[in-house]
Amino acid sequence: MPANAREFPLVQAYLENAWLEKGLGKLTLASYGSDLSLFARWLAQDGLSLEQATRIEIQSYLAHLLASGGKASSTARFLSCARGFYRFLLHEKLVSQDPTLDIDRPRLGRPLPKFLTESEVERLLAAPDPENPVGLRDRAMLELLYACGLRISELTSLTIGTLNLRQGVVRVMGKGSKERLIPMGEEALAWLTRYNAEARPVLLDYQPAEILFPSTRGQMMTRQTFWHRVKLYAKQADIRTPISPHTLRHAFATHLLNRGADLRVVQLLLGHSDLSTTQIYTHIARARMQALHAQHHPRG
């Protein structure tokens, strides 16, 4: 258990329970131990113990964290931790009521996803060498990733049966086992057709298999392996924008909206169950339009 928790037996008991019941990792347990220990010391200044804290003390401590320059994410983490802690105490009959009830979670500003410009995407897609089987495979994967806005896990788990090259669509199984059909576009279709004819048989050592994008060992590629290759190609393409596994997915959505696509269509293509999840991209598109207006309008 975290060393800072040993000072407070109730905190240590809660962390041990959280480790046993929820399987929380060492870093999470350390964070929770630190948060609760700091709260206990703050309460002790007024002669109070953790089990004596009321809703007023919880709210006052949240205000103290924010006034001390704490981030909304940190205060939200403390409240989440405190809720678990007091539910544990309530279950153990060490307190008669949960002081965290009816306390609103601090509002978190939702970060805008990083995305690449269209020229950066072009450089990234052109980075693999299509004259060798691995490079051709990677080019086809990147083209499909960007053309369809796939998650990397969706891309690496595709099988040959999920492609319909004649109709130009790919069948994807997304989160919650929800299936969606996505058009590939001519460019991705052309690269996939070439890849299937030239590189895939070589990578599979001419053996029959369902895997669409095999590793060099003929096995299903892991997300981590492909993400490593994306970072390698980004470096080769001299892309300075910080990238993530979702970078091309973000670029897919943003570029569609920039070019006038309907938000609900983008929602369906991304496989979002809630439109509010997709709406974050409208902020990026709006910011892009404002920047273009400022740059090109005579009175911008």
C-alpha positions as CSV (number, residue, x, y, z in Angstrom):
1,M,0.0,0.0,0.0
2,P,1.2,3.6,-0.6
3,A,3.4,4.9,2.2
4,N,1.3,8.0,2.8
5,A,-1.8,5.9,3.5
6,R,-0.2,4.2,6.5
7,E,-0.6,7.3,8.6
8,F,-4.4,6.9,8.3
9,P,-5.7,3.3,9.0
10,L,-9.1,4.0,7.4
11,V,-7.4,5.1,4.2
12,Q,-5.2,2.0,4.2
13,A,-8.2,-0.2,4.8
14,Y,-10.0,1.4,1.9
15,L,-7.1,1.0,-0.5
16,E,-6.6,-2.6,0.4
17,N,-10.3,-3.2,-0.2
18,A,-10.1,-1.3,-3.6
19,W,-7.1,-3.5,-4.6
20,L,-8.9,-6.7,-3.7
21,E,-12.3,-5.9,-5.0
22,K,-11.6,-3.7,-8.0
23,G,-8.0,-4.7,-8.9
24,L,-6.8,-1.1,-9.0
25,G,-3.2,-0.6,-10.1
26,K,-0.3,0.8,-8.1
27,L,-0.4,4.3,-9.6
28,T,-4.2,4.7,-9.0
29,L,-3.9,3.4,-5.5
30,A,-1.0,5.8,-4.9
31,S,-3.0,8.7,-6.2
32,Y,-6.0,7.8,-4.1
33,G,-3.8,7.4,-1.0
34,S,-2.3,10.8,-1.6
35,D,-5.6,12.5,-2.2
36,L,-7.2,11.1,0.9
37,S,-4.2,11.7,3.1
38,L,-4.0,15.3,2.1
39,F,-7.8,15.7,2.9
40,A,-7.3,14.0,6.3
41,R,-4.5,16.5,7.2
42,W,-6.6,19.4,6.0
43,L,-9.5,18.2,8.2
44,A,-7.1,17.7,11.2
45,Q,-6.4,21.5,11.1
46,D,-10.0,21.9,12.4
47,G,-9.7,19.0,14.8
48,L,-11.8,16.7,12.5
49,S,-11.2,13.1,11.4
50,L,-12.2,11.6,8.1
51,E,-15.2,9.9,9.5
52,Q,-16.5,13.2,10.9
53,A,-16.4,15.0,7.6
54,T,-19.8,16.3,6.3
55,R,-21.0,17.6,3.0
56,I,-19.8,21.1,4.0
57,E,-16.3,19.9,4.6
58,I,-16.2,18.1,1.3
59,Q,-17.4,21.2,-0.6
60,S,-15.0,23.5,1.3
61,Y,-12.1,21.2,0.5
62,L,-13.0,21.2,-3.2
63,A,-13.1,25.0,-3.1
64,H,-9.8,25.0,-1.3
65,L,-8.2,22.8,-4.1
66,L,-9.5,25.1,-6.8
67,A,-8.4,28.3,-5.0
68,S,-4.9,26.8,-4.5
69,G,-4.6,26.4,-8.3
70,G,-5.7,22.8,-8.6
71,K,-7.0,21.7,-12.0
72,A,-10.6,20.7,-12.5
73,S,-9.4,17.2,-13.4
74,S,-7.6,16.9,-10.0
75,T,-10.6,18.0,-8.0
76,A,-12.8,15.6,-10.0
77,R,-10.4,12.8,-9.2
78,F,-10.5,13.6,-5.5
79,L,-14.3,13.6,-5.5
80,S,-14.4,10.3,-7.3
81,C,-11.9,8.9,-4.8
82,A,-13.9,10.4,-1.8
83,R,-17.1,8.8,-3.1
84,G,-15.6,5.4,-3.2
85,F,-14.0,5.9,0.2
86,Y,-17.2,7.0,2.0
87,R,-19.2,4.3,0.3
88,F,-16.7,1.8,1.8
89,L,-17.0,3.4,5.2
90,L,-20.8,3.3,4.9
91,H,-20.7,-0.4,3.9
92,E,-18.5,-1.1,6.9
93,K,-20.9,0.9,9.2
94,L,-18.1,3.3,10.1
95,V,-20.2,6.3,9.1
96,S,-24.0,6.8,9.1
97,Q,-24.2,8.7,5.9
98,D,-22.2,9.5,2.8
99,P,-21.1,13.2,2.8
100,T,-20.3,13.1,-0.9
101,L,-24.0,12.6,-1.9
102,D,-25.5,15.4,-4.1
103,I,-22.2,17.1,-4.7
104,D,-21.8,17.9,-8.4
105,R,-18.7,16.8,-10.2
106,P,-16.4,19.7,-11.2
107,R,-16.9,20.6,-14.8
108,L,-14.1,19.5,-17.0
109,G,-13.1,21.3,-20.1
110,R,-13.2,18.8,-22.9
111,P,-9.9,18.9,-24.8
112,L,-10.0,19.3,-28.5
113,P,-8.5,16.3,-30.3
114,K,-5.3,16.9,-32.2
115,F,-5.6,16.5,-36.0
116,L,-3.4,16.8,-39.1
117,T,-3.9,19.2,-41.9
118,E,-4.7,17.7,-45.3
119,S,-1.1,18.3,-46.5
120,E,0.3,16.6,-43.4
121,V,-2.0,13.6,-44.0
122,E,-0.8,13.4,-47.6
123,R,2.9,13.3,-46.4
124,L,2.1,10.7,-43.9
125,L,0.3,8.5,-46.4
126,A,3.2,8.8,-48.8
127,A,5.8,7.8,-46.2
128,P,5.7,3.9,-46.6
129,D,7.6,2.4,-49.6
130,P,5.0,0.6,-51.6
131,E,7.7,-1.3,-53.6
132,N,8.1,-3.8,-50.8
133,P,5.4,-6.0,-49.2
134,V,5.5,-4.4,-45.7
135,G,5.5,-0.9,-47.1
136,L,2.6,-1.7,-49.5
137,R,0.7,-3.2,-46.6
138,D,1.3,-0.1,-44.4
139,R,0.3,2.2,-47.2
140,A,-3.0,0.3,-47.7
141,M,-3.6,0.4,-43.9
142,L,-3.0,4.1,-43.6
143,E,-5.2,4.9,-46.7
144,L,-8.0,2.8,-45.2
145,L,-7.6,4.3,-41.7
146,Y,-7.9,7.8,-43.1
147,A,-10.6,7.0,-45.7
148,C,-12.9,5.4,-43.2
149,G,-12.1,7.0,-39.9
150,L,-11.4,3.7,-38.3
151,R,-10.1,3.0,-34.8
152,I,-6.7,1.2,-35.0
153,S,-8.2,-1.8,-33.2
154,E,-10.9,-1.9,-35.8
155,L,-8.3,-1.7,-38.6
156,T,-6.0,-4.5,-37.3
157,S,-8.9,-6.9,-36.6
158,L,-10.3,-6.7,-40.2
159,T,-10.6,-10.0,-42.1
160,I,-10.7,-10.5,-45.8
161,G,-14.4,-11.2,-45.6
162,T,-15.1,-7.7,-44.2
163,L,-14.0,-6.2,-47.5
164,N,-16.3,-5.8,-50.6
165,L,-14.0,-4.4,-53.3
166,R,-16.7,-4.6,-55.9
167,Q,-19.0,-2.3,-54.0
168,G,-16.1,-0.3,-52.4
169,V,-17.2,-0.8,-48.8
170,V,-15.8,-2.3,-45.6
171,R,-17.8,-3.8,-42.8
172,V,-16.5,-2.8,-39.4
173,M,-17.4,-4.2,-35.9
174,G,-17.1,-1.3,-33.5
175,K,-17.6,-0.7,-29.8
176,G,-20.5,-2.6,-28.3
177,S,-20.4,-5.1,-31.2
178,K,-22.1,-2.5,-33.4
179,E,-21.6,-3.1,-37.1
180,R,-21.3,-0.4,-39.7
181,L,-20.7,-0.3,-43.4
182,I,-18.2,2.4,-44.6
183,P,-17.4,3.5,-48.1
184,M,-13.7,3.4,-48.8
185,G,-13.3,5.9,-51.6
186,E,-11.4,5.4,-54.8
187,E,-7.8,6.0,-53.5
188,A,-8.1,3.6,-50.6
189,L,-9.8,1.0,-52.9
190,A,-7.0,1.2,-55.4
191,W,-4.3,0.7,-52.8
192,L,-6.2,-2.2,-51.2
193,T,-6.7,-3.9,-54.6
194,R,-3.0,-3.6,-55.3
195,Y,-2.1,-4.8,-51.8
196,N,-4.3,-7.8,-52.0
197,A,-2.8,-8.8,-55.3
198,E,0.9,-8.1,-54.6
199,A,1.7,-8.0,-50.9
200,R,-0.8,-9.9,-48.9
201,P,0.0,-13.3,-50.4
202,V,3.8,-12.8,-49.8
203,L,3.2,-11.8,-46.1
204,L,1.1,-14.9,-45.6
205,D,3.7,-17.1,-47.4
206,Y,1.0,-17.9,-49.9
207,Q,-1.1,-19.8,-47.2
208,P,-4.9,-19.3,-46.9
209,A,-5.9,-17.0,-44.0
210,E,-8.7,-14.7,-43.0
211,I,-6.4,-11.9,-41.6
212,L,-6.5,-8.9,-43.9
213,F,-3.4,-7.2,-42.6
214,P,-1.0,-9.8,-41.3
215,S,2.3,-9.1,-39.5
216,T,5.6,-10.2,-41.0
217,R,5.0,-13.5,-39.1
218,G,1.7,-14.1,-40.8
219,Q,-0.3,-13.3,-37.6
220,M,-2.8,-10.7,-36.8
221,M,-1.0,-7.4,-36.1
222,T,-1.3,-5.9,-32.7
223,R,-2.6,-2.3,-32.2
224,Q,0.8,-1.4,-30.6
225,T,2.8,-2.7,-33.5
226,F,0.8,-0.6,-36.0
227,W,0.8,2.5,-33.8
228,H,4.6,2.2,-33.6
229,R,4.8,2.1,-37.4
230,V,2.5,5.2,-37.6
231,K,4.9,7.1,-35.4
232,L,7.8,6.0,-37.5
233,Y,6.1,7.2,-40.7
234,A,5.2,10.5,-39.0
235,K,8.8,11.1,-38.2
236,Q,9.9,10.2,-41.7
237,A,7.3,12.7,-43.0
238,D,8.7,15.4,-40.7
239,I,5.3,15.9,-39.0
240,R,5.7,18.0,-36.0
241,T,2.1,17.9,-34.8
242,P,1.7,15.6,-31.8
243,I,0.0,12.5,-32.9
244,S,-2.1,9.8,-31.1
245,P,-3.6,6.5,-32.2
246,H,-6.7,8.4,-33.1
247,T,-5.0,11.1,-35.2
248,L,-6.1,10.0,-38.6
249,R,-9.6,9.3,-37.2
250,H,-9.7,12.9,-36.0
251,A,-8.4,14.1,-39.3
252,F,-11.1,12.1,-41.2
253,A,-13.9,13.7,-39.2
254,T,-12.5,17.2,-39.2
255,H,-11.7,17.2,-43.0
256,L,-15.2,15.9,-43.8
257,L,-16.8,18.7,-41.8
258,N,-14.5,21.3,-43.2
259,R,-15.7,20.2,-46.7
260,G,-19.4,20.5,-45.8
261,A,-20.3,17.0,-44.6
262,D,-23.4,16.7,-42.4
263,L,-22.6,16.1,-38.7
264,R,-25.0,13.1,-38.5
265,V,-23.4,11.4,-41.4
266,V,-20.0,11.8,-39.7
267,Q,-21.5,10.4,-36.6
268,L,-22.7,7.3,-38.5
269,L,-19.3,6.8,-40.2
270,L,-17.4,7.1,-36.9
271,G,-19.8,4.7,-35.1
272,H,-20.7,7.2,-32.3
273,S,-23.9,6.2,-30.5
274,D,-24.4,9.8,-29.3
275,L,-24.3,12.8,-31.5
276,S,-22.7,14.9,-28.6
277,T,-19.6,12.8,-29.0
278,T,-19.3,13.8,-32.6
279,Q,-20.0,17.5,-31.9
280,I,-16.6,18.1,-30.6
281,Y,-15.3,18.2,-34.2
282,T,-17.6,21.1,-35.0
283,H,-15.4,23.2,-32.7
284,I,-12.3,22.3,-34.7
285,A,-14.1,23.0,-38.0
286,R,-15.4,26.3,-36.7
287,A,-11.9,27.4,-35.5
288,R,-10.5,26.4,-38.9
289,M,-13.2,28.6,-40.7
290,Q,-12.4,31.5,-38.4
291,A,-8.7,31.2,-39.1
292,L,-9.3,31.1,-42.9
293,H,-11.6,34.1,-42.7
294,A,-9.0,36.1,-40.7
295,Q,-6.3,35.1,-43.2
296,H,-8.2,35.7,-46.5
297,H,-10.9,38.2,-45.9
298,P,-9.9,41.8,-46.6
299,R,-11.3,42.9,-43.3
300,G,-10.4,39.8,-41.4
